[in-house]
Amino acid sequence: MTQSYLARGRWQRSISASVLGWTLLTTAAMVAPLAPQSALAQDPILRTLTVTGRGNQSVQTTLSQVTLGVEVQGRTAQEVQAEVARRSDSVVNYLRSRNVDRLETVGIRLNPQYDYQGGRTILVGYSGSNVVSFRFPTDQTGPVLDGAIAAGASQIQGISFIAPDSALATARQAALQAATADAQAQANAVLSYLNLGAQEVISIQINGAQAPIPFPLPTGARLSSAEADVSTPVIGGEQTVEAVVTLVIRY
């Protein structure tokens, strides 16, 4: 009788475990399909359009960036350096009398010069120079160059034409606005064709409103100007400021 009682107990526990396992399996099967739907409802797909616009603005150059200098050759370093200093002082005093802007020294050089004869290196002298740069209104630069040469300058190393800082700042603003309008127009054209509407701009990237490279005077013109007997003509031009703007728009 005891064995019958134990056997009946094991049979009842087996039935209970089976019922419990079936219940858990059924519950999991009912709940499992709901999880992905809930996750999708909480994480909607973000639809965006990325467009890049470009803009540019031209500005008239009214200033000349001039680089000129004094070059002297002689037998001794002391002799050359003294003559460079004397002539450079004369040129700088003249430029200051004309109230040039941003006058500064940009290079000083003193080098030995050698001659090679019969496999031998012979020191024959020295070459020295002093180079300065300055800014001046373009329409008055020609007479200033002539005066600087008369004061002792022997090199005109370069002339570039630039716009004033205030004009460049205004041009940058205009270029950025033009680039933004270009990007917006591209987005509107695409979305309108697809019968979609823009919701909001979610990202703006300004890739640059670059200051233009100064417009240089051609080398040939520099040489002919330095050799001319009449007043040197100097004529400026235009600079162009460019900007790029990228918009990410939700639709």
Helices and strands as residue ranges (DSSP letters): H 2-31, H 34-42, E 48-60, E 63-74, H 77-97, E 101-117, E 120-137, G 138-140, H 141-151, E 155-162, H 165-193, E 200-210, E 215-216, H 219-227, E 238-250
